[in-house]
């Protein structure tokens, strides 16, 4: 007997309900979206009605909607959080993505909704994964830092009914997610409260203990973006079933492009799996453009630690800028020419368009960009003054023509159906049956006196029945058993309309509930936890204490520890990035002693870097 196929899920971000709907239309099996409060992206909140509208569209394809309620909760917010959960449940949300252990502790007081352990739960070891699974979580969002082997090790200790979710694309946090206190300590803006100030994207000077500058100022903690589109098969083999795209602050075009690209890759994996894998949701997307991951925002790409430590000169950071430079597209020949409107003559390797965004690097290493007002042959007219010299390379980070294609309404998602048109039990009756995946059906009947047609009818009847218009369905096969019986087009249209309505209702009623595990008292979280576990309320404290774990320190948002603090732990290592790994490279240009980072823009901060070479990681401390 063959094994049940593994259901794979492409999970897309959504800043708004409209973006969520577009993500599903372009191939997502699920979306994650913030509600009115308690989402880890404060700038990406939505009303309950927004959420309900998203759910109604998603469930038409058996796609799912996960609401992010993943900030830590203050004591005075507990009751509001409970009310929000009830509202999200009533709106039809399939699961909540949470960080605060209060949600598990309060589970008996919440509606029966599935809980996913957010990446902010910092699930970096099999022991932590097993503990959270034992506590009752249905899905675990793994850290981006994990390798294939580490993912496989977690899968081996987690029960089969607990699914693993892993990031495949988008921005990278340099610190283990959830274990970053840098923003709150620097300026009171906490990532764990939805207000990350992105301290990792600032420029810093690199100095030794005496303050001597060791290298030019750069964005030493700013990582490239994640890209694992060629590794989906490896990740599935290791036990990942939910493939997550980062980007709840990204715009609609970004989400459409990235989702379309990864959906096509996932379809290919499923098609070549011999039945081992299937997509979780129904329907296929016909996309009105060719996806291209290099043509929407990225800081350069890295698979990060998917296959272990980087080596052989592979870089993970985007030291020059946290912005998107784009792809090389032209070389400056001459200009700017003040006599011709400040225009510049270029030699382009691709067609440039009015409205393109171009970038270049100044001689001092700084990054600059400008918009193209118009293009005339090999001459471009910048919208602002530029400092360009012959020989400079121009990069394009806004491809107006591509974005116009992405923005065009040319994409449709539809579910292939088969129709059977037959005579009814009564002589004057005909019946239309529409069959969709998983045995779902819509059936309608109509009165129709038997009448012989003067000409063949099959082609005309197919044309009438395949006019599915704005419905979610697309006719694949028609089994026409009426032979040469005449049926008026109006009768066929009414049959189709009623059968489609019945099928749509069947879809909504047959949506499988997200598997919900019972509240459990299990989970070994060690003897004690400190401020890195982000305990901010009595319910979370009770969660740990009920499992024999003492809470030594509250979250820093509630009580800041005295003295120097470890505000980040990173698998990314600045020494290794600069070719100065103490284990692999021996003595290099950087001294073996303590290194410091001091911000040169934005919030003034200074950090001490500690290198844990035994575990191959870096710690960032306040001074």
DOZA-33483 format. One line per 10 residues: number of its first residue (from 1); their letters; for each residue y, x, z of C-alpha. Coordinates in Angstrom, 2 decimals. Example, Ala and Ser with C-alpha at 12.3 -4.5 7.8 and 13.67 -1.06 7.14 Angstrom:
1	as	-4.50 12.30 7.80 | -1.06 13.67 7.14
END
This chain:
1	xxxxxxxxxx	0.00 0.00 0.00 | 3.38 1.43 -0.98 | 6.00 2.20 1.65 | 9.08 0.03 2.07 | 11.96 1.64 0.16 | 14.71 3.27 2.20 | 18.02 1.45 1.80 | 20.88 3.82 1.04 | 24.46 2.90 1.76 | 27.68 4.22 0.26
11	xxxxxxxxxx	30.30 3.67 2.97 | 33.92 3.63 1.81 | 37.22 3.78 3.70 | 39.81 1.02 3.50 | 43.38 1.14 4.73 | 43.87 -2.50 3.69 | 41.80 -5.53 2.75 | 42.80 -5.13 -0.89 | 41.55 -1.54 -0.91 | 38.32 -2.65 0.80
21	xxxxxxxxxx	37.70 -5.23 -1.90 | 38.36 -2.66 -4.63 | 35.96 -0.24 -2.93 | 33.19 -2.85 -3.03 | 34.06 -3.79 -6.61 | 33.74 -0.12 -7.59 | 30.31 0.31 -6.00 | 30.50 0.64 -2.20 | 27.67 -0.87 -0.16 | 29.85 -1.06 2.93
31	xxxxxxxxxx	33.44 -0.44 4.00 | 34.99 0.59 7.29 | 38.38 -0.84 8.13 | 40.71 -0.97 11.11 | 41.62 -4.19 12.88 | 44.86 -5.06 14.70 | 44.32 -2.48 17.46 | 42.20 0.38 18.81 | 41.47 2.05 15.46 | 41.57 5.85 15.25
41	xxxxxxxxxx	44.11 5.57 12.42 | 47.03 3.70 13.97 | 48.73 3.47 10.57 | 45.75 1.64 9.04 | 45.57 -1.60 11.01 | 44.84 -5.04 9.57 | 45.03 -8.62 10.79 | 41.94 -10.65 11.62 | 42.63 -12.73 8.52 | 42.63 -9.50 6.46
51	xxxxxxxxxx	39.26 -8.66 7.96 | 37.91 -12.14 7.30 | 38.99 -11.95 3.65 | 37.25 -8.59 3.31 | 34.06 -9.96 4.86 | 34.01 -13.00 2.58 | 34.18 -10.80 -0.51 | 31.73 -8.17 0.75 | 29.05 -10.63 1.78 | 28.94 -12.08 -1.73
61	xxxxxxxxxx	27.12 -8.87 -2.66 | 25.37 -8.37 0.68 | 27.77 -5.49 1.30 | 28.79 -4.88 4.90 | 32.03 -4.53 6.79 | 32.33 -2.20 9.78 | 35.42 -2.45 11.97 | 36.76 0.72 13.57 | 37.46 0.20 17.26 | 37.14 3.89 17.95
71	xxxxxxxxxx	40.00 4.89 20.22 | 39.43 5.57 23.89 | 40.50 2.63 26.03 | 42.90 2.67 28.97 | 41.97 0.45 31.96 | 44.65 -2.11 31.17 | 43.29 -2.49 27.62 | 39.72 -3.50 28.47 | 40.26 -7.26 28.37 | 42.26 -7.03 25.13
81	xxxxxxxxxx	39.44 -5.00 23.60 | 36.91 -7.66 24.56 | 39.05 -10.35 22.93 | 39.37 -8.27 19.78 | 35.61 -7.79 19.56 | 35.08 -11.54 19.80 | 37.63 -12.13 17.04 | 36.04 -9.52 14.79 | 32.61 -11.03 15.40 | 33.91 -14.51 14.54
91	xxxxxxxxxx	35.43 -13.07 11.35 | 31.93 -11.99 10.29 | 32.14 -8.21 10.83 | 28.69 -6.61 10.66 | 29.19 -3.78 13.17 | 31.77 -1.94 15.26 | 32.33 1.80 15.07 | 33.20 2.87 18.62 | 33.78 6.02 20.64 | 34.29 4.71 24.15
101	xxxxxxxxxx	31.11 4.27 26.17 | 32.78 1.25 27.76 | 31.54 -0.84 24.83 | 27.92 -0.09 25.69 | 28.55 -0.71 29.39 | 30.20 -4.07 28.60 | 27.62 -5.12 26.02 | 26.45 -8.16 28.02 | 30.04 -9.45 27.94 | 30.43 -9.01 24.17
111	xxxxxxxxxx	29.09 -11.11 21.31 | 25.83 -9.90 19.70 | 27.36 -7.36 17.33 | 25.88 -3.99 16.34 | 27.52 -0.83 17.69 | 27.79 2.45 15.79 | 28.51 5.71 17.62 | 31.61 7.16 15.94 | 31.90 10.78 14.86 | 34.32 11.03 17.82
121	xxxxxxxxxx	31.22 10.83 20.04 | 30.58 14.46 19.03 | 26.86 14.18 18.22 | 26.28 17.85 17.50 | 22.81 18.25 19.08 | 19.47 16.40 18.93 | 19.77 15.87 22.69 | 23.10 14.04 22.35 | 21.77 11.97 19.46 | 18.66 10.99 21.42
131	xxxxxxxxxx	20.79 10.05 24.43 | 23.07 7.78 22.42 | 20.11 6.16 20.68 | 18.48 5.55 24.06 | 21.72 3.98 25.29 | 21.52 1.34 22.56 | 23.52 2.45 19.52 | 22.26 1.23 16.13 | 23.83 3.93 13.95 | 25.02 7.46 14.65
141	xxxxxxxxxx	27.89 9.06 12.74 | 27.07 12.76 12.57 | 29.61 15.59 12.76 | 30.67 17.07 9.44 | 29.63 20.52 10.70 | 25.90 19.84 10.70 | 23.57 21.54 8.26 | 20.63 19.91 6.48 | 18.22 21.48 8.98 | 20.26 20.26 11.96
151	xxxxxxxxxx	20.39 16.77 10.49 | 16.64 16.81 10.01 | 16.18 17.89 13.63 | 18.23 14.90 14.81 | 16.27 12.53 12.59 | 13.06 13.81 14.21 | 14.12 12.74 17.73 | 15.91 9.48 16.92 | 13.92 6.21 16.69 | 13.29 4.85 13.20
161	xxxxxxxxxx	15.49 1.81 13.82 | 18.55 4.01 14.42 | 20.26 4.99 11.19 | 22.10 8.24 10.51 | 25.50 8.26 8.84 | 27.07 11.43 7.47 | 30.28 12.34 5.68 | 30.07 13.36 2.04 | 33.69 13.53 0.88 | 37.26 13.87 2.10
171	xxxxxxxxxx	39.37 15.64 4.69 | 37.77 17.86 7.31 | 38.76 18.10 10.96 | 38.67 21.78 11.92 | 37.55 20.84 15.43 | 34.42 18.91 16.25 | 35.70 15.33 15.94 | 36.58 13.75 19.25 | 36.69 17.13 20.96 | 40.29 17.88 19.98
181	xxxxxxxxxx	43.03 17.67 22.57 | 45.50 19.81 20.62 | 47.83 17.02 19.54 | 48.13 15.32 22.91 | 48.74 18.57 24.76 | 51.33 19.70 22.21 | 53.38 16.54 21.79 | 51.67 13.57 23.43 | 50.11 12.26 20.22 | 46.37 11.86 20.71
191	xxxxxxxxxx	43.81 11.79 17.90 | 41.57 9.83 20.25 | 44.30 7.19 20.47 | 44.81 6.93 16.71 | 47.87 9.19 16.49 | 46.60 12.58 15.32 | 49.63 14.81 14.56 | 47.45 17.17 12.50 | 48.17 20.36 14.43 | 45.55 22.02 12.23
201	xxxxxxxxxx	47.72 21.57 9.13 | 50.69 23.56 10.52 | 51.53 27.11 9.40 | 50.88 29.80 12.04 | 51.53 33.48 12.47 | 48.52 35.58 13.46 | 49.19 38.16 16.17 | 47.46 40.42 18.66 | 47.99 40.50 22.42 | 51.24 42.44 22.04
211	xxxxxxxxxx	52.72 39.94 19.58 | 52.27 42.27 16.60 | 51.86 40.26 13.41 | 48.51 40.98 11.81 | 48.81 38.96 8.62 | 51.42 36.82 6.84 | 52.01 33.33 8.21 | 49.55 30.83 6.74 | 47.78 27.56 7.45 | 44.97 29.30 9.31
221	xxxxxxxxxx	43.37 26.10 10.69 | 43.71 23.94 7.57 | 40.38 23.37 5.88 | 39.60 22.43 2.31 | 38.20 18.97 1.63 | 34.54 18.08 1.84 | 32.55 17.47 -1.36 | 28.80 16.85 -1.31 | 28.22 14.76 -4.41 | 25.50 17.18 -5.55
231	xxxxxxxxxx	23.70 17.09 -2.20 | 22.98 13.38 -1.72 | 19.26 13.88 -2.38 | 19.00 16.67 0.18 | 20.83 14.59 2.74 | 18.61 11.56 2.11 | 15.52 13.74 2.48 | 16.88 14.94 5.83 | 17.21 11.36 7.07 | 20.73 10.27 6.17
241	xxxxxxxxxx	20.92 6.67 4.94 | 24.68 6.04 5.09 | 26.91 8.31 3.00 | 30.49 8.17 4.26 | 33.70 8.86 2.37 | 36.64 9.87 4.58 | 40.09 8.46 3.85 | 41.38 5.39 5.71 | 44.93 6.55 4.97 | 44.28 7.15 1.27
251	xxxxxxxxxx	45.69 4.94 -1.48 | 43.80 2.52 -3.71 | 43.46 4.82 -6.72 | 41.92 7.56 -4.58 | 39.35 5.18 -3.11 | 38.46 3.65 -6.48 | 37.96 7.04 -8.13 | 35.91 8.59 -5.33 | 33.78 5.50 -4.73 | 33.01 5.15 -8.44
261	xxxxxxxxxx	31.95 8.80 -8.64 | 29.66 8.68 -5.61 | 28.23 5.28 -6.52 | 27.15 6.64 -9.90 | 25.57 9.66 -8.20 | 23.75 7.43 -5.72 | 22.51 5.19 -8.53 | 21.10 8.26 -10.26 | 19.33 9.33 -7.05 | 17.82 5.86 -6.67
271	xxxxxxxxxx	16.74 5.69 -10.32 | 14.95 9.04 -10.08 | 13.30 8.34 -6.70 | 10.31 6.44 -8.05 | 11.02 3.47 -5.82 | 11.50 5.49 -2.65 | 15.17 4.53 -2.37 | 17.19 1.41 -3.15 | 20.86 0.53 -2.72 | 21.62 -1.57 0.34
281	xxxxxxxxxx	23.86 -4.09 -1.42 | 23.39 -6.08 -4.61 | 25.16 -5.90 -7.94 | 26.20 -3.18 -10.33 | 29.69 -1.97 -11.07 | 30.96 -1.51 -14.60 | 33.87 0.86 -14.11 | 36.79 0.84 -16.52 | 37.42 4.60 -16.35 | 35.49 7.87 -16.08
291	xxxxxxxxxx	35.62 9.06 -12.44 | 36.91 12.59 -11.90 | 37.08 14.00 -8.37 | 39.38 16.80 -9.49 | 42.10 14.37 -10.55 | 42.85 12.76 -7.18 | 44.02 14.34 -3.94 | 42.07 17.31 -2.62 | 42.84 20.63 -0.97 | 40.11 22.36 -2.90
301	xxxxxxxxxx	36.48 21.60 -2.10 | 33.78 22.94 0.20 | 30.29 21.68 1.17 | 31.19 23.09 4.62 | 28.11 24.07 6.69 | 25.65 21.84 4.85 | 23.44 24.79 3.98 | 24.30 26.91 7.00 | 26.98 29.54 7.51 | 29.23 30.42 4.62
311	xxxxxxxxxx	28.88 33.91 3.23 | 29.34 35.99 0.11 | 33.06 35.38 0.06 | 32.81 31.56 0.12 | 36.03 30.19 1.62 | 36.38 27.05 3.69 | 40.12 27.02 4.43 | 43.17 26.14 2.38 | 45.41 28.86 3.82 | 48.27 28.61 1.33
321	xxxxxxxxxx	49.07 24.94 1.87 | 47.62 21.74 3.35 | 48.90 19.92 0.28 | 47.19 19.42 -3.05 | 48.06 22.06 -5.63 | 46.09 20.38 -8.43 | 44.38 21.96 -11.43 | 45.88 24.70 -13.62 | 47.34 23.00 -16.68 | 50.07 25.20 -18.20
331	xxxxxxxxxx	51.81 28.58 -18.30 | 55.59 28.92 -18.28 | 56.92 30.48 -21.51 | 60.63 30.23 -20.81 | 63.21 28.38 -18.76 | 64.74 26.60 -17.07 | 67.30 26.20 -19.87 | 70.57 24.85 -18.47 | 71.80 24.08 -22.00 | 68.89 21.70 -22.51
341	xxxxxxxxxx	68.93 19.75 -19.27 | 67.11 22.38 -17.21 | 64.03 21.97 -19.40 | 61.15 24.44 -19.47 | 59.00 25.59 -22.38 | 55.30 25.77 -21.51 | 51.97 26.56 -23.08 | 49.69 23.75 -21.91 | 45.89 23.67 -21.82 | 45.86 19.87 -21.51
351	xxxxxxxxxx	48.20 17.11 -22.59 | 51.17 16.62 -20.28 | 52.67 13.18 -19.78 | 55.88 11.60 -18.59 | 55.51 11.03 -14.85 | 53.04 13.88 -14.21 | 53.40 15.81 -10.98 | 53.32 19.62 -11.36 | 53.24 22.36 -8.74 | 53.76 26.11 -8.63
361	xxxxxxxxxx	53.82 28.97 -6.15 | 57.08 30.76 -5.52 | 57.17 34.58 -5.38 | 57.33 34.36 -1.56 | 54.02 32.47 -1.55 | 55.49 29.06 -0.67 | 54.34 25.94 -2.47 | 56.66 23.70 -4.52 | 56.20 20.59 -6.65 | 58.19 18.46 -9.06
371	xxxxxxxxxx	57.87 15.37 -11.23 | 58.11 15.52 -15.02 | 60.75 13.14 -16.36 | 59.68 13.49 -19.97 | 57.71 15.68 -22.33 | 58.85 16.65 -25.85 | 56.27 18.81 -27.60 | 55.89 21.97 -25.53 | 59.12 21.34 -23.60 | 59.10 19.54 -20.25
381	xxxxxxxxxx	62.10 18.09 -18.43 | 61.71 18.33 -14.61 | 63.23 15.54 -12.50 | 64.67 18.16 -10.09 | 65.83 21.76 -10.28 | 62.95 24.24 -10.37 | 62.58 27.99 -9.88 | 60.23 28.86 -12.72 | 59.79 32.20 -14.44 | 57.87 33.18 -17.58
391	xxxxxxxxxx	54.20 33.79 -16.85 | 54.01 31.43 -13.87 | 51.04 29.05 -13.74 | 51.72 25.33 -13.40 | 49.21 23.05 -11.72 | 48.99 19.27 -12.06 | 48.42 17.18 -8.93 | 49.54 13.85 -10.38 | 47.87 12.98 -13.67 | 49.84 9.90 -14.71
401	xxxxxxxxxx	47.58 8.99 -17.64 | 44.42 9.20 -15.50 | 45.93 7.19 -12.65 | 47.03 4.52 -15.12 | 43.41 4.20 -16.27 | 42.17 3.96 -12.69 | 44.80 1.36 -11.82 | 43.97 -0.84 -14.83 | 41.89 -3.92 -13.97 | 38.90 -2.95 -16.04
411	xxxxxxxxxx	36.18 -2.82 -13.38 | 33.75 -5.62 -12.63 | 30.89 -5.87 -10.17 | 28.17 -8.34 -11.02 | 24.65 -9.28 -10.02 | 22.16 -9.58 -12.91 | 20.44 -12.96 -12.97 | 17.76 -14.67 -15.00 | 18.00 -18.31 -16.06 | 15.32 -20.83 -16.89
421	xxxxxxxxxx	16.33 -23.97 -18.77 | 13.59 -26.58 -18.77 | 12.85 -30.27 -18.97 | 12.82 -32.09 -15.65 | 10.03 -34.18 -14.20 | 11.66 -37.26 -15.69 | 11.91 -37.63 -19.46 | 15.71 -37.94 -19.40 | 16.31 -34.93 -17.12 | 16.85 -31.22 -17.65
431	xxxxxxxxxx	16.90 -28.43 -15.06 | 18.63 -25.03 -14.85 | 17.28 -22.44 -12.43 | 19.22 -19.19 -11.79 | 17.17 -16.43 -10.17 | 18.76 -13.40 -8.48 | 17.33 -10.37 -6.59 | 15.20 -10.87 -3.47 | 14.10 -14.35 -4.53 | 17.47 -16.05 -4.20
441	xxxxxxxxxx	17.97 -19.07 -6.46 | 20.41 -21.73 -7.52 | 19.06 -24.92 -9.11 | 20.81 -27.85 -10.76 | 19.67 -30.90 -12.70 | 21.37 -33.24 -15.13 | 20.69 -36.49 -16.95 | 20.13 -35.89 -20.67 | 18.47 -38.35 -23.04 | 15.90 -36.66 -25.30
451	xxxxxxxxxx	17.41 -36.07 -28.72 | 16.24 -33.83 -31.53 | 18.80 -31.35 -32.84 | 19.40 -30.86 -36.53 | 19.58 -27.05 -36.22 | 18.26 -24.30 -33.88 | 19.87 -24.50 -30.42 | 18.80 -21.37 -28.49 | 21.74 -19.14 -29.46 | 24.32 -21.85 -28.77
461	xxxxxxxxxx	22.79 -22.65 -25.40 | 22.80 -18.99 -24.41 | 26.48 -18.70 -25.34 | 27.27 -21.69 -23.14 | 25.23 -20.50 -20.15 | 26.32 -16.86 -20.18 | 29.98 -17.84 -19.69 | 29.84 -16.92 -16.02 | 33.56 -16.14 -15.96 | 34.90 -15.08 -12.57
471	xxxxxxxxxx	31.57 -15.51 -10.79 | 29.63 -12.56 -9.39 | 26.77 -12.95 -11.86 | 25.83 -11.65 -15.29 | 23.11 -13.19 -17.43 | 20.22 -10.83 -18.12 | 17.40 -13.04 -19.50 | 17.34 -16.69 -20.52 | 14.02 -18.52 -20.71 | 14.82 -21.55 -22.83
481	xxxxxxxxxx	11.97 -24.06 -22.77 | 13.85 -26.93 -24.45 | 13.02 -25.78 -27.96 | 15.04 -27.89 -30.40 | 16.22 -30.53 -27.93 | 19.93 -31.25 -28.19 | 22.04 -30.74 -25.04 | 25.80 -31.18 -25.12 | 27.87 -28.10 -24.21 | 29.60 -30.08 -21.45
491	xxxxxxxxxx	26.23 -30.81 -19.82 | 25.25 -27.13 -19.95 | 28.58 -26.10 -18.42 | 28.14 -28.51 -15.52 | 24.56 -27.34 -14.96 | 25.75 -23.74 -14.89 | 28.64 -24.47 -12.53 | 26.49 -26.29 -9.95 | 23.64 -23.76 -10.10 | 26.06 -20.87 -9.63
501	xxxxxxxxxx	27.68 -22.59 -6.63 | 24.25 -23.10 -5.06 | 23.30 -19.47 -5.69 | 26.54 -18.24 -4.12 | 25.82 -20.30 -1.04 | 22.29 -18.91 -0.90 | 23.72 -15.38 -0.95 | 26.05 -16.01 1.95 | 23.35 -17.71 4.02 | 20.69 -15.06 3.35
511	xxxxxxxxxx	22.71 -11.96 4.35 | 20.43 -9.94 6.65 | 21.99 -9.37 10.06 | 22.75 -5.79 10.95 | 19.85 -4.76 13.18 | 21.03 -4.98 16.79 | 19.28 -3.05 19.52 | 19.23 -4.31 23.06 | 21.40 -2.83 25.77 | 19.44 0.01 27.32
521	xxxxxxxxxx	19.86 1.96 30.53 | 18.46 5.12 28.96 | 20.06 8.32 27.79 | 20.21 11.78 29.36 | 23.79 13.07 29.28 | 23.27 15.98 31.67 | 24.40 16.54 35.22 | 28.11 16.10 34.55 | 30.79 15.62 31.91 | 34.38 16.89 31.83
531	xxxxxxxxxx	37.53 16.01 29.90 | 35.80 16.76 26.59 | 33.84 13.51 26.97 | 37.07 11.46 26.92 | 36.37 9.15 29.86 | 39.49 7.02 30.26 | 38.39 3.87 32.13 | 36.09 2.61 34.86 | 33.58 1.08 32.43 | 33.00 4.41 30.71
541	xxxxxxxxxx	32.68 6.09 34.10 | 30.06 3.53 35.12 | 28.14 4.21 31.90 | 27.67 7.87 32.81 | 27.15 7.38 36.53 | 24.44 4.77 35.88 | 22.55 7.53 34.05 | 22.95 10.09 36.82 | 25.82 11.95 35.15 | 28.87 12.78 37.26
551	xxxxxxxxxx	32.32 12.48 35.70 | 34.08 15.66 36.85 | 37.26 15.13 34.82 | 38.89 12.23 33.04 | 40.23 12.36 29.49 | 43.35 14.48 29.19 | 45.27 11.36 28.17 | 44.70 10.10 31.71 | 44.95 13.35 33.66 | 45.75 16.75 32.23
561	xxxxxxxxxx	43.80 19.65 33.79 | 45.87 22.48 35.19 | 45.95 25.92 33.57 | 44.80 27.01 30.08 | 42.68 24.48 28.21 | 40.18 24.63 25.40 | 41.69 22.14 22.95 | 39.39 22.76 19.97 | 35.88 24.03 19.36 | 35.28 24.91 15.73
571	xxxxxxxxxx	32.30 26.06 13.73 | 34.85 27.38 11.27 | 35.74 30.96 12.24 | 39.02 32.56 11.23 | 37.52 36.06 11.40 | 34.72 35.11 9.05 | 37.15 33.32 6.72 | 39.20 36.53 6.47 | 36.14 38.71 5.90 | 36.33 40.09 9.44
581	xxxxxxxxxx	33.17 38.65 11.05 | 32.27 40.91 13.99 | 28.57 40.29 13.44 | 28.43 40.75 9.69 | 31.37 42.93 8.69 | 31.74 45.41 11.50 | 35.18 46.80 12.15 | 37.87 45.60 9.76 | 41.63 45.22 9.68 | 41.77 42.77 12.57
591	xxxxxxxxxx	41.47 44.22 16.10 | 38.40 43.23 18.10 | 40.58 41.97 20.95 | 42.06 38.53 21.47 | 43.94 36.92 18.58 | 46.78 34.42 18.83 | 48.21 31.74 16.59 | 51.87 30.76 16.92 | 53.25 27.85 14.90 | 56.05 28.70 12.49
601	xxxxxxxxxx	56.99 25.07 11.71 | 56.67 21.67 13.34 | 55.75 21.47 17.03 | 56.18 24.90 18.68 | 52.81 25.94 20.11 | 50.85 29.10 20.78 | 47.06 29.28 20.92 | 44.59 31.92 22.05 | 41.50 32.31 19.87 | 38.20 33.08 21.54
611	xxxxxxxxxx	35.18 34.03 19.43 | 31.74 32.98 20.63 | 29.76 35.22 18.31 | 26.42 34.41 19.97 | 26.76 30.75 18.88 | 28.89 31.56 15.83 | 31.89 29.42 16.72 | 35.56 29.74 17.59 | 37.46 28.23 20.50 | 41.18 27.41 20.48
621	xxx	42.88 27.61 23.90 | 46.35 26.88 25.19 | 48.17 29.79 26.85
END
